[in-house]
Amino acid sequence: MFEIVNKQILAEDVKRVDIYAPHIAKNALPGQFVSICPEEGDERVPLTVIETAEGRGTISLIFQEKGETTGKLGSLPIHESVFSILGPLGQPAKIEKVGLVVCIATGVGTAQMLPIARAYRKAGNKVIGIIGAKTKKELMLEAQMRIVSHKIFITTNDGSYERRGVVTDILKEIIAKEKVGLVYAIGAIEMMQEAVSITKQKNIAAKVQLNPVMVDCMGMCGACRVKIAGDLILACTDGPEFDGHQVDFEDFKVRMNAFKESGQCRSHTLPRSKARKGSTILTKFLSAFRGK
């Protein structure tokens, strides 16, 4: 169970793994994620389900090796199995036919955007993709995004590939020329905030995916609280997709910076003894819940 059947290097420190998980492959929808634990006692890491192959019973995950756990996951060879995967978790994206959808993503956010863009195109929308990275070397999934987009624009901060600049520059140009029904943004907080600000000025709907720190990923720890329309919401159970116009980005940045300062941001770094204890308790809880 949970055998790694394929593995690819996509960019610097970025890898894709295809894992045998037939139940998740059958039930996961665009926008949902899993909580994965490479070895018993490790911390759990939430990763978006990029693709499913129900016939083969596999799910595809893309991640950046930033901490101990993602580094360990990236080092596991093909045919090795991970200890556990919980999912699908979170709410699926609400895909509707709205006309022209601009899908804008930066960094690893491009991996999360791929299933969203694919779903909007499948629903009959025209999809324009905008993806960006600091350098050409860090750009990922260009070929895949070209396939799911009717048109695509690429930016690099240093100008090493395609257009020099940031993705929101192109968003402004598209909105000025096209009748946009929805802007969907995933990536750096500042980029998402800027994209939402642009849509507000033009009265265009906006959606974002938020990736706060998650510990149990099931709503029991409360670590992933985000402020939406003035209320505190759990991103793991009520997200990760939210109406961008309702997100309090300033509060979100304060929370994320607080975790960075304590060394527990996104890599979810915990003292190994606490991680092992938490993982063991959660595994025992789920086993009891499933009657095993």
C-alpha positions as a printed NumPy array, in Angstrom:
array([[  0.   ,   0.   ,   0.   ],
       [  1.128,   3.561,  -0.833],
       [  3.948,   2.352,  -3.071],
       [  5.846,   4.954,  -5.101],
       [  5.413,   3.786,  -8.696],
       [  7.066,   6.7  , -10.485],
       [  9.27 ,   9.663,  -9.66 ],
       [ 10.456,  12.725, -11.6  ],
       [ 12.656,  15.772, -11.009],
       [ 10.78 ,  18.81 , -12.35 ],
       [ 13.008,  21.686, -11.265],
       [ 15.616,  22.524,  -8.667],
       [ 14.538,  20.782,  -5.438],
       [ 11.086,  20.083,  -6.956],
       [  9.906,  16.513,  -7.496],
       [  6.82 ,  14.641,  -8.607],
       [  5.867,  11.261,  -7.212],
       [  3.089,   8.931,  -8.35 ],
       [  1.829,   6.833,  -5.453],
       [ -0.485,   3.843,  -5.414],
       [ -3.514,   4.941,  -3.378],
       [ -6.638,   3.562,  -5.122],
       [ -9.218,   4.886,  -2.648],
       [ -7.882,   8.436,  -2.941],
       [ -7.473,   8.141,  -6.72 ],
       [-11.139,   7.195,  -6.995],
       [-12.474,   9.986,  -4.789],
       [-10.133,  13.006,  -5.044],
       [-11.436,  16.075,  -6.879],
       [ -9.569,  19.176,  -8.159],
       [ -8.491,  21.403,  -5.28 ],
       [ -8.287,  18.664,  -2.655],
       [ -5.121,  17.514,  -0.91 ],
       [ -3.664,  14.67 ,   1.126],
       [ -1.677,  14.516,   4.338],
       [  1.375,  12.33 ,   3.852],
       [  3.791,  10.804,   6.353],
       [  6.921,   9.256,   4.744],
       [  7.953,   7.106,   7.712],
       [  6.369,   6.217,  11.037],
       [  7.04 ,   8.986,  13.537],
       [  7.563,  11.677,  10.89 ],
       [  5.537,  14.867,  10.804],
       [  2.666,  15.036,   8.332],
       [  2.826,  17.255,   5.255],
       [ -0.198,  18.445,   3.232],
       [  0.237,  18.164,  -0.547],
       [ -2.225,  18.968,  -3.315],
       [ -3.381,  16.065,  -5.483],
       [ -2.17 ,  17.179,  -8.908],
       [ -3.558,  14.304, -10.913],
       [ -5.337,  10.994, -10.442],
       [ -5.325,   7.824, -12.527],
       [ -8.224,   5.752, -11.224],
       [ -7.491,   2.903, -13.625],
       [ -3.993,   2.504, -12.193],
       [ -5.066,   3.527,  -8.692],
       [ -2.417,   6.252,  -8.454],
       [ -2.269,   9.864,  -7.338],
       [  0.381,  12.409,  -8.348],
       [  1.973,  14.838,  -5.891],
       [  4.412,  17.667,  -6.612],
       [  6.451,  19.241,  -3.83 ],
       [  9.535,  21.275,  -3.075],
       [ 12.149,  19.758,  -0.793],
       [ 12.297,  22.497,   1.824],
       [ 12.292,  20.683,   5.165],
       [ 13.293,  17.371,   6.691],
       [ 10.043,  15.606,   5.828],
       [  9.756,  16.718,   2.209],
       [ 13.455,  15.958,   1.817],
       [ 12.873,  12.432,   3.094],
       [  9.876,  11.989,   0.788],
       [ 11.956,  13.134,  -2.161],
       [ 14.73 ,  10.678,  -1.307],
       [ 12.471,   7.605,  -1.285],
       [ 13.142,   5.403,  -4.34 ],
       [ 10.611,   3.913,  -6.736],
       [  8.885,   0.792,  -5.292],
       [  9.421,   2.063,  -1.737],
       [  6.21 ,   2.735,   0.24 ],
       [  5.342,   5.721,   2.379],
       [  4.023,   5.07 ,   5.869],
       [  0.589,   6.689,   5.51 ],
       [ -1.55 ,   9.   ,   3.408],
       [ -4.829,  10.541,   4.577],
       [ -7.225,  11.899,   2.005],
       [ -8.782,  13.272,   0.051],
       [ -8.94 ,  16.256,   2.416],
       [-10.331,  19.768,   2.099],
       [-13.169,  21.032,  -0.051],
       [-13.011,  20.475,  -3.822],
       [-12.812,  23.535,  -6.034],
       [-16.173,  24.891,  -7.216],
       [-15.811,  24.678, -10.975],
       [-18.361,  26.626, -13.018],
       [-18.713,  27.866, -16.572],
       [-17.976,  31.587, -16.357],
       [-16.454,  32.354, -19.757],
       [-12.843,  33.485, -19.593],
       [-10.801,  32.273, -16.622],
       [ -7.323,  33.647, -15.959],
       [ -5.259,  31.161, -13.958],
       [ -2.259,  32.922, -12.439],
       [  0.402,  31.074, -10.443],
       [  3.97 ,  31.405,  -9.234],
       [  6.536,  28.92 ,  -7.978],
       [  5.175,  25.642,  -6.639],
       [  1.72 ,  27.227,  -6.855],
       [  1.814,  26.247, -10.532],
       [  1.523,  22.61 ,  -9.45 ],
       [ -1.611,  23.409,  -7.448],
       [ -3.006,  25.389, -10.37 ],
       [ -2.646,  22.596, -12.933],
       [ -5.726,  20.545, -11.892],
       [ -7.744,  23.757, -11.459],
       [ -6.951,  25.031, -14.96 ],
       [ -7.639,  21.59 , -16.397],
       [-11.044,  21.441, -14.677],
       [-12.108,  24.915, -15.832],
       [-11.209,  24.055, -19.419],
       [-13.099,  20.774, -19.186],
       [-16.142,  22.725, -17.977],
       [-16.15 ,  24.7  , -21.227],
       [-14.297,  27.848, -20.191],
       [-11.561,  29.632, -22.1  ],
       [ -8.455,  29.424, -19.941],
       [ -5.555,  31.852, -20.056],
       [ -2.58 ,  30.763, -17.978],
       [ -0.012,  33.096, -16.451],
       [  2.893,  31.421, -14.695],
       [  6.008,  32.943, -13.228],
       [  9.216,  32.208, -11.358],
       [ 12.327,  34.037, -10.234],
       [ 14.437,  32.4  , -12.954],
       [ 13.961,  30.051, -15.907],
       [ 15.604,  27.309, -13.86 ],
       [ 12.859,  27.565, -11.231],
       [  9.97 ,  27.587, -13.707],
       [  7.911,  24.409, -13.672],
       [  5.138,  22.622, -15.551],
       [  5.279,  24.91 , -18.566],
       [  4.418,  22.103, -21.005],
       [  1.525,  20.857, -18.864],
       [  0.084,  24.344, -18.423],
       [  0.312,  24.923, -22.173],
       [ -1.824,  21.837, -22.741],
       [ -4.618,  22.906, -20.362],
       [ -4.571,  26.596, -21.372],
       [ -5.89 ,  28.144, -24.572],
       [ -3.141,  30.731, -24.235],
       [ -0.248,  31.087, -21.814],
       [  2.059,  33.873, -20.67 ],
       [  5.316,  33.384, -18.765],
       [  7.361,  35.799, -16.679],
       [ 10.696,  35.546, -14.889],
       [ 11.896,  38.108, -12.388],
       [ 15.373,  38.24 , -13.893],
       [ 14.25 ,  38.09 , -17.53 ],
       [ 16.064,  34.798, -18.154],
       [ 13.011,  33.39 , -19.996],
       [ 10.094,  34.905, -21.875],
       [  9.038,  38.207, -20.347],
       [ 10.9  ,  40.018, -17.588],
       [  8.649,  41.107, -14.735],
       [  5.891,  39.729, -12.531],
       [  2.712,  37.86 , -13.357],
       [  0.368,  40.61 , -12.162],
       [  1.738,  42.938, -14.873],
       [  0.332,  40.598, -17.508],
       [ -2.919,  40.213, -15.564],
       [ -3.481,  43.974, -15.829],
       [ -2.92 ,  43.854, -19.58 ],
       [ -5.344,  40.957, -20.09 ],
       [ -8.074,  42.584, -18.021],
       [ -7.679,  45.766, -20.047],
       [ -8.262,  43.862, -23.321],
       [-10.542,  40.937, -22.437],
       [-13.837,  40.385, -20.665],
       [-12.646,  38.217, -17.782],
       [-15.166,  36.167, -15.817],
       [-12.828,  34.926, -13.086],
       [ -9.251,  35.304, -11.906],
       [ -7.843,  32.332,  -9.973],
       [ -4.531,  32.929,  -8.171],
       [ -2.199,  30.546,  -6.327],
       [  1.284,  31.385,  -5.107],
       [  3.067,  33.945,  -2.975],
       [  0.824,  35.878,  -0.59 ],
       [  1.863,  39.237,  -2.051],
       [  1.06 ,  38.061,  -5.586],
       [ -2.386,  36.765,  -4.617],
       [ -3.139,  39.971,  -2.71 ],
       [ -2.126,  42.096,  -5.707],
       [ -4.172,  39.959,  -8.112],
       [ -7.239,  40.275,  -5.879],
       [ -6.725,  44.031,  -5.588],
       [ -6.661,  44.317,  -9.391],
       [ -9.906,  42.348,  -9.723],
       [-11.644,  44.471,  -7.093],
       [-10.967,  47.595,  -9.116],
       [-12.643,  46.013, -12.154],
       [-15.4  ,  44.175, -10.236],
       [-14.135,  40.76 , -11.394],
       [-14.624,  37.602,  -9.336],
       [-11.448,  36.182,  -7.774],
       [-10.54 ,  32.913,  -6.095],
       [ -7.371,  31.939,  -4.268],
       [ -5.946,  28.892,  -2.538],
       [ -4.423,  29.514,   0.885],
       [ -1.654,  27.324,   2.271],
       [ -1.261,  28.083,   5.972],
       [  0.595,  25.742,   8.283],
       [ -1.391,  22.549,   8.854],
       [ -0.577,  19.975,  11.517],
       [ -3.31 ,  17.313,  11.62 ],
       [ -5.089,  18.57 ,   8.464],
       [ -8.448,  17.473,   9.893],
       [ -9.59 ,  20.518,  11.863],
       [ -8.501,  19.319,  15.296],
       [ -5.437,  21.501,  15.887],
       [ -6.653,  24.884,  14.649],
       [ -3.21 ,  25.849,  13.321],
       [ -4.528,  26.737,   9.859],
       [ -6.947,  29.48 ,  10.924],
       [ -7.475,  32.185,   8.313],
       [ -9.732,  35.226,   8.471],
       [-12.438,  35.17 ,   5.809],
       [-15.105,  37.908,   5.7  ],
       [-14.177,  38.786,   9.288],
       [-14.572,  35.232,  10.627],
       [-11.84 ,  32.756,  11.539],
       [-12.073,  29.717,   9.276],
       [-10.039,  26.496,   9.157],
       [ -8.309,  26.182,   5.807],
       [ -7.93 ,  22.409,   6.111],
       [-11.656,  21.67 ,   6.402],
       [-13.278,  24.724,   4.767],
       [-10.579,  25.437,   2.171],
       [ -8.095,  25.586,   0.631],
       [-10.168,  27.538,  -1.932],
       [-11.63 ,  30.887,  -0.862],
       [-13.253,  33.929,  -2.385],
       [-10.265,  36.227,  -2.79 ],
       [-12.329,  39.329,  -2.074],
       [-13.172,  38.013,   1.401],
       [ -9.636,  37.062,   2.469],
       [ -7.922,  39.234,   5.079],
       [ -4.446,  39.088,   3.555],
       [ -2.894,  41.33 ,   6.185],
       [ -3.98 ,  38.951,   8.949],
       [ -2.812,  36.   ,   6.85 ],
       [  0.65 ,  37.55 ,   6.414],
       [  0.943,  38.206,  10.158],
       [  0.117,  34.562,  10.922],
       [  2.519,  33.198,   8.32 ],
       [  5.328,  35.49 ,   9.484],
       [  4.754,  34.367,  13.068],
       [  5.322,  30.749,  12.018],
       [  8.412,  31.723,  10.036],
       [  9.901,  33.422,  13.064],
       [  9.264,  30.321,  15.178],
       [ 10.697,  28.057,  12.454],
       [  7.44 ,  26.223,  11.777],
       [  6.269,  27.645,   8.454],
       [  5.105,  25.328,   5.665],
       [  7.88 ,  22.836,   6.3  ],
       [  5.959,  22.126,   9.521],
       [  9.149,  21.528,  11.445],
       [  8.482,  20.086,  14.879],
       [ 10.778,  18.505,  17.437],
       [ 11.055,  14.897,  16.286],
       [  9.756,  13.489,  19.575],
       [  6.602,  15.613,  19.306],
       [  6.16 ,  14.742,  15.656],
       [  6.415,  11.022,  16.42 ],
       [  3.987,  11.272,  19.31 ],
       [  1.48 ,  13.279,  17.289],
       [  1.691,  10.931,  14.323],
       [  1.255,   7.848,  16.516],
       [ -1.775,   9.304,  18.307],
       [ -3.416,  10.324,  15.049],
       [ -2.754,   6.937,  13.436],
       [ -4.24 ,   5.11 ,  16.452],
       [ -7.258,   7.439,  16.388],
       [ -7.931,   6.777,  12.71 ],
       [ -7.44 ,   3.04 ,  13.117],
       [-10.005,   3.   ,  15.921],
       [-12.369,   5.16 ,  13.859],
       [-12.178,   2.708,  10.952],
       [-12.74 ,  -0.228,  13.295],
       [ -9.338,  -1.814,  12.796]])
